[in-house]
Amino acid sequence: MLGNHQSVVKILVDNGADLSYGDAGQFSCIAAEQNNLNLLKEIDRLGGDVTATRNDGTTALHLAVSEDNLEMIEFLLDKGSDIDKPDIHGWTPRDLAEQQGHEHIKELFKTRRKTSATPVVGIPPLTHMLDQFSSNRTIRPASERDRTVAARPMRRTKDYFQNSIFGAISVVHSNVERDRRKQCVRVTVSFPETGETARKLVVLPETLRELLEVGLKKFGSLPKKVLNDARAEIDTVEIIREGDHLIFAGSGDLKEGQAP
């Protein structure tokens, strides 16, 4: 499906494949990063939960906000996405809209409030847990359990694999996950030479060329290079880390007195 192999998807669906077995959160985020609303709708149509999170807590709604994709945001809200759901860094979709100044998205969120109702599970006192485990005489020693687990190989059942569209497609497109970053890296960017000094929070793209295009998208002018806070030029996105501040520059370096 990610590779638009519709004939493969049709065969899998006709044979009972179900997206609910796959990592719907991860693949929904991929669709959002690609601004591919049709793929997101296809994931939903085939049973995938487009509101689910991937391993870093990011949802497709987080990324749709970062990409300023209003149509995708409306679709995700219709499917029940939570605008107040934080990722592992504490950012919610609402926070991102506020930080990036997306007024139209902020207005939409005001009319579509949805607060997470996940109950808080109390943690029992440590002493109670110790008493509980010490009184359970059937628990085997760790060494014995380890030997038992080692003797019993862990594997997915055949039915699980056959019923997973993502599992089957990953065989055809096994490089999709390897080529993507494990986590969503967010950075702040500014472009003082355009006359705008405000910083904007963006998702770090895969290449430096794409990063320069972010400057065009966010500030209306295509920069020629990217600098860090120390005014050193950056020539690869691999050295950029979560939370870094990047400065776009044109044909010359920033002039003295220009605030990043």
GUZA-238586 format. One record per residue: residue number from 0; chain; x, y, z of N, C-alpha, C in turn. Coordinates in steps of 0.2 Angstrom, whole numbers. Last residue first. Layout:
N
  milum  drenke     nu     nv     nw    cau    cav    caw     cu     cv     cw
    NUM       A      X      Y      Z      X      Y      Z      X      Y      Z
...
//
This chain:
260
  milum  drenke     nu     nv     nw    cau    cav    caw     cu     cv     cw
    259       A     92    181     79     90    175     76     83    173     77
    258       A     94    198     75     92    193     80     90    187     76
    257       A    107    208     69    101    204     67    100    198     72
    256       A    120    212     73    114    215     76    107    212     73
    255       A    128    209     58    129    211     65    122    214     67
    254       A    120    199     46    124    205     48    123    206     55
    253       A    124    182     41    119    187     44    123    193     46
    252       A    132    180     25    131    179     32    126    184     35
    251       A    123    180      9    129    182     13    127    180     20
    250       A    113    174      2    119    174     -2    125    176      3
    249       A    104    169     16    104    169      9    111    169      6
    248       A    100    157     29    103    163     27    104    163     19
    247       A     92    151     44     92    151     36     96    158     34
    246       A     97    143     58     96    150     55     97    149     47
    245       A     90    133     71     94    133     64     92    140     61
    244       A     92    126     86     89    131     83     94    132     76
    243       A     87    109     92     92    114     89     89    120     86
    242       A     78     99     96     78    106     99     83    111     97
    241       A     88     85     91     81     88     94     82     94     98
    240       A    101     90     80     98     86     85     92     89     87
    239       A    111     87     65    106     91     69    102     87     74
    238       A    119     80     58    122     82     64    117     87     68
    237       A    112     76     47    114     71     51    117     74     58
    236       A    110     86     37    105     85     43    107     80     48
    235       A    125     95     32    121     88     33    116     88     38
    234       A    131    107     34    131    104     27    127     97     27
    233       A    130    123     41    128    116     42    127    113     35
    232       A    141    135     46    137    132     41    136    125     42
    231       A    140    144     62    143    139     58    139    136     53
    230       A    134    152     71    135    155     64    139    150     60
    229       A    130    146     82    137    149     82    138    152     75
    228       A    117    141     79    118    147     83    124    150     83
    227       A    120    136     62    118    135     69    119    141     73
    226       A    113    139     45    118    140     50    116    138     57
    225       A    111    135     28    108    134     35    114    135     40
    224       A    109    143     12    112    139     17    109    139     24
    223       A    100    150      5    105    146      1    109    142      6
    222       A     81    150      5     88    151      8     93    147      4
    221       A     68    157     -3     72    151     -3     79    153      0
    220       A     54    164      6     61    165      2     65    159      3
    219       A     44    162     14     42    165      8     49    166      4
    218       A     45    155     26     46    162     26     45    165     19
    217       A     40    142     24     39    145     31     40    153     30
    216       A     45    138     12     38    137     14     36    141     19
    215       A     58    141     12     54    144      7     46    144      9
    214       A     62    133     22     63    140     23     59    144     18
    213       A     60    121     17     56    123     23     56    130     23
    212       A     70    120      8     63    121      5     59    123     11
    211       A     81    117     16     81    123     13     74    125     10
    210       A     77    104     19     77    109     24     77    116     21
    209       A     79     97      7     72     98      9     71    103     15
    208       A     93     98      7     89    102      1     81    103      4
    207       A     96     90     17     97     97     18     93    101     13
    206       A     83     77     21     89     80     17     90     87     18
    205       A     72     74     29     77     69     28     84     72     25
    204       A     67     88     41     66     83     35     72     79     34
    203       A     61     91     57     67     90     53     66     86     47
    202       A     47    100     59     49     93     59     55     93     54
    201       A     48    116     67     46    112     62     49    105     63
    200       A     43    131     74     45    124     76     43    120     70
    199       A     51    147     72     46    142     70     48    135     71
    198       A     54    164     78     56    157     77     50    152     76
    197       A     54    180     71     51    175     75     53    168     73
    196       A     59    189     62     63    187     68     60    181     72
    195       A     58    194     46     54    191     51     59    187     56
    194       A     67    198     36     64    203     40     59    200     46
    193       A     74    189     30     67    191     27     64    196     31
    192       A     85    187     37     86    191     31     79    193     28
    191       A     81    178     48     81    185     49     82    190     43
    190       A     73    165     49     76    168     43     76    175     44
    189       A     73    150     60     72    157     59     75    160     52
    188       A     67    136     68     70    139     62     69    146     62
    187       A     69    122     79     66    129     78     70    132     72
    186       A     65    105     77     70    110     78     66    117     77
    185       A     62     88     80     59     94     79     64    100     81
    184       A     61     72     74     66     77     77     63     84     75
    183       A     54     57     78     52     63     74     57     69     78
    182       A     63     42     76     59     47     80     59     53     76
    181       A     69     34     67     65     31     72     61     36     76
    180       A     68     40     50     71     41     56     66     37     62
    179       A     68     28     36     65     33     40     68     34     47
    178       A     74     16     31     76     23     28     73     29     32
    177       A     68      6     37     75      7     38     77     14     36
    176       A     55      6     33     56      8     40     63      9     41
    175       A     57      3     19     53      9     21     55     11     28
    174       A     62     -9     15     67     -3     16     63      3     18
    173       A     53    -18     12     56    -19     18     61    -13     20
    172       A     41    -20      3     44    -13      4     48    -13     11
    171       A     38    -33      4     39    -30     -3     42    -24     -2
    170       A     37    -35     17     41    -39     14     43    -36      7
    169       A     27    -26     21     34    -24     23     39    -29     20
    168       A     16    -31     17     18    -26     13     26    -25     14
    167       A     14    -40     27     15    -43     20     18    -37     16
    166       A     12    -32     38     17    -37     38     19    -39     31
    165       A      2    -24     34      8    -21     35     14    -26     35
    164       A     -8    -34     34     -7    -31     28      0    -27     28
    163       A     -9    -48     43     -7    -42     43     -5    -39     36
    162       A    -13    -61     42    -18    -57     42    -16    -50     43
    161       A      0    -68     41     -5    -68     35    -10    -63     36
    160       A      4    -66     55      8    -63     49      3    -63     43
    159       A     -6    -73     62     -4    -66     63     -1    -63     57
    158       A     -5    -86     57    -11    -82     56    -10    -75     57
    157       A      8    -90     62      7    -89     54      1    -85     53
    156       A     14    -81     76     10    -86     73      9    -85     65
    155       A     31    -76     79     24    -74     78     20    -80     74
    154       A     40    -83     92     39    -82     85     32    -80     84
    153       A     53    -89    103     47    -84    102     47    -83     95
    152       A     57   -105    108     58   -100    104     52    -95    103
    151       A     60   -111    123     54   -110    119     55   -104    115
    150       A     72   -110    130     70   -117    127     64   -116    123
    149       A     71    -98    136     76    -99    131     75   -106    127
    148       A     61   -100    145     60    -95    139     65    -97    134
    147       A     68   -109    154     61   -111    151     60   -106    144
    146       A     78   -101    158     80   -107    155     73   -109    151
    145       A     71    -91    165     75    -89    159     77    -95    155
    144       A     66    -98    175     61    -95    170     65    -93    164
    143       A     77   -101    183     73   -106    180     68   -104    174
    142       A     82    -88    186     86    -93    182     82    -98    179
    141       A     71    -84    194     72    -81    188     77    -85    183
    140       A     61    -96    202     67    -92    202     68    -90    195
    139       A     43    -96    200     49    -99    199     55    -94    200
    138       A     29    -94    210     34    -90    206     40    -94    206
    137       A     21    -99    219     21   -103    213     26    -99    208
    136       A     19    -92    231     24    -98    231     25   -101    224
    135       A     17    -76    235     15    -81    229     21    -86    228
    134       A     22    -68    244     17    -73    246     15    -78    241
    133       A     30    -60    238     33    -64    242     28    -70    245
    132       A     21    -52    230     25    -57    227     29    -62    232
    131       A     14    -45    240     10    -49    236     15    -54    232
    130       A     24    -38    247     20    -43    251     17    -48    246
    129       A     28    -30    236     33    -35    239     29    -40    243
    128       A     16    -22    235     18    -26    229     23    -32    232
    127       A     16    -16    247     11    -20    246     13    -25    240
    126       A     27     -8    246     27    -13    251     22    -18    250
    125       A     24      1    236     29     -4    235     29    -10    240
    124       A      7      4    233     13      5    237     18     -1    236
    123       A      1      5    215      1      2    222      7      3    226
    122       A     -3     18    206      2     14    207      2     11    214
    121       A    -18     21    197    -15     22    203     -9     17    204
    120       A    -21     27    181    -20     21    185    -16     22    191
    119       A    -32     39    175    -25     38    178    -25     32    183
    118       A    -40     36    160    -40     36    167    -33     35    169
    117       A    -42     47    146    -38     41    148    -38     41    156
    116       A    -47     57    139    -51     54    145    -48     48    148
    115       A    -41     71    131    -40     64    132    -44     62    139
    114       A    -53     82    124    -48     81    129    -47     73    130
    113       A    -56     91    110    -57     84    113    -51     83    117
    112       A    -65    104    101    -61    102    107    -62     94    109
    111       A    -67    111     89    -67    104     90    -63    101     96
    110       A    -66    124     90    -73    122     88    -73    114     89
    109       A    -53    126     92    -57    129     97    -64    126     96
    108       A    -47    121     81    -46    117     87    -51    120     92
    107       A    -49    131     72    -53    124     71    -53    120     77
    106       A    -41    141     77    -48    142     77    -52    135     76
    105       A    -29    134     74    -31    136     81    -38    137     82
    104       A    -29    134     60    -29    128     64    -31    129     71
    103       A    -28    148     58    -34    144     55    -35    137     59
    102       A    -16    151     63    -22    154     66    -28    150     64
    101       A     -2    145     67     -7    143     62    -14    145     65
    100       A     10    147     75      6    153     73      1    151     68
     99       A     18    138     81     19    139     74     15    145     71
     98       A     12    137     94     19    139     93     21    141     86
     97       A     -1    133     91      0    139     95      7    141     93
     96       A      1    120     85     -3    125     81     -1    132     84
     95       A      8    114     95     11    115     89      8    120     85
     94       A     -2    113    105      4    117    107      7    118    100
     93       A    -11    104     99    -13    111    100     -7    116    101
     92       A     -4     92     98     -6     96     92     -8    103     93
     91       A      9     94    111      2     92    109      1     95    102
     90       A     24     89    118     20     93    113     14     90    111
     89       A     31     80    126     26     85    129     23     89    125
     88       A     39     71    121     43     78    122     38     83    126
     87       A     31     61    117     36     60    123     40     66    125
     86       A     16     70    115     21     65    113     26     65    118
     85       A     -1     72    121      6     74    121     10     68    118
     84       A    -16     77    115    -12     71    117     -5     73    116
     83       A    -26     86    112    -22     88    118    -18     82    120
     82       A    -33     82    101    -29     88    100    -24     90    106
     81       A    -35     66     96    -35     70    102    -30     76    101
     80       A    -46     60     83    -39     62     85    -40     67     91
     79       A    -58     56     77    -57     55     84    -50     57     87
     78       A    -60     58     64    -59     51     66    -58     50     73
     77       A    -61     71     63    -67     67     62    -67     60     64
     76       A    -48     74     64    -52     76     70    -59     72     69
     75       A    -43     69     52    -41     66     58    -45     68     64
     74       A    -49     79     43    -51     71     42    -49     68     49
     73       A    -43     90     47    -51     90     48    -53     82     48
     72       A    -30     88     44    -32     89     51    -39     88     52
     71       A    -31     87     30    -29     81     34    -31     82     41
     70       A    -34    101     28    -39     96     25    -37     89     29
     69       A    -23    108     33    -29    108     36    -34    103     34
     68       A     -7    106     36    -12    102     31    -19    102     34
     67       A      5    110     41      0    115     40     -5    112     35
     66       A     14    101     46     14    102     39      9    107     37
     65       A     11    101     59     17    104     58     18    105     50
     64       A     -2     95     58     -2    102     61      5    105     58
     63       A      2     82     54     -2     86     50     -2     94     52
     62       A      9     78     65     13     79     59      9     84     54
     61       A     -1     77     75      5     81     76      8     83     70
     60       A     -9     67     68    -12     74     69     -6     79     71
     59       A     -3     56     69     -3     59     62     -5     66     63
     58       A      7     57     84      2     55     80      2     58     73
     57       A     21     52     95     18     56     89     12     53     86
     56       A     26     43    103     20     46    105     17     51    100
     55       A     36     35     98     38     41    101     32     45    104
     54       A     30     25     91     34     23     97     36     29    101
     53       A     14     32     86     20     28     85     24     28     91
     52       A     -4     31     90      3     34     91      8     29     88
     51       A    -19     32     81    -14     29     85     -8     32     85
     50       A    -28     37     72    -27     41     78    -22     38     83
     49       A    -30     27     63    -26     33     61    -25     38     67
     48       A    -31     11     64    -32     16     68    -28     22     66
     47       A    -36      1     49    -31      4     53    -33     10     57
     46       A    -46     -3     40    -46     -5     47    -41     -3     52
     45       A    -46      2     28    -44     -5     29    -43     -7     36
     44       A    -49     15     29    -54     11     26    -52      3     27
     43       A    -37     20     35    -43     20     39    -48     15     36
     42       A    -28     19     24    -27     15     30    -33     15     35
     41       A    -35     27     15    -35     20     14    -33     16     20
     40       A    -33     39     21    -40     37     21    -40     30     19
     39       A    -19     40     20    -22     40     26    -29     37     26
     38       A    -18     41      6    -15     35      9    -18     34     16
     37       A    -24     53      4    -27     47      1    -25     41      4
     36       A    -15     62     10    -22     61     13    -25     55     10
     35       A      0     64     12     -4     60      8    -10     58     11
     34       A     11     71     17      5     75     15      0     71     11
     33       A     21     63     22     21     64     15     15     68     12
     32       A     17     63     35     23     66     34     24     68     26
     31       A      5     55     35      5     63     36     11     66     34
     30       A     11     43     32      6     46     27      5     54     28
     29       A     18     41     43     22     41     37     17     45     32
     28       A      8     40     52     13     46     53     16     46     46
     27       A      2     28     49     -2     34     48      3     40     48
     26       A     12     20     52     11     21     45      6     27     44
     25       A     12     20     66     18     22     62     17     24     55
     24       A     -1     16     69      2     23     71      8     25     67
     23       A     -2      3     65     -6      8     61     -3     15     63
     22       A      6    -10     63      8     -4     67      5      2     64
     21       A     -7    -22     61     -1    -19     60      0    -13     64
     20       A    -19    -27     63    -14    -31     66     -7    -27     65
     19       A    -28    -19     57    -28    -19     64    -23    -23     67
     18       A    -29    -22     43    -24    -17     46    -23    -17     53
     17       A    -30    -38     37    -33    -33     42    -28    -29     44
     16       A    -35    -50     24    -30    -46     28    -33    -40     32
     15       A    -43    -59     17    -45    -57     24    -39    -53     28
     14       A    -41    -59      4    -40    -65      8    -40    -64     15
     13       A    -44    -46     -1    -49    -52     -3    -47    -58      1
     12       A    -33    -40      4    -39    -39      7    -44    -44      6
     11       A    -23    -45     -4    -22    -46      3    -29    -45      6
     10       A    -27    -41    -17    -26    -48    -16    -26    -50     -8
      9       A    -26    -27    -15    -33    -30    -16    -33    -38    -15
      8       A    -13    -25    -13    -17    -24     -8    -24    -27     -9
      7       A     -8    -28    -26     -6    -32    -20    -11    -31    -14
      6       A    -14    -18    -33    -16    -25    -35    -14    -30    -29
      5       A     -8     -7    -28    -15     -8    -27    -17    -15    -28
      4       A      5     -1    -23      4     -8    -26     -4    -10    -25
      3       A     10     10    -17      4     11    -21      3      5    -26
      2       A     18      8     -6     21      9    -13     16      9    -19
      1       A     10      6      4     14     12      4     17     13     -3
      0       A      4     -6      0      0      0      0      4      6      0
//
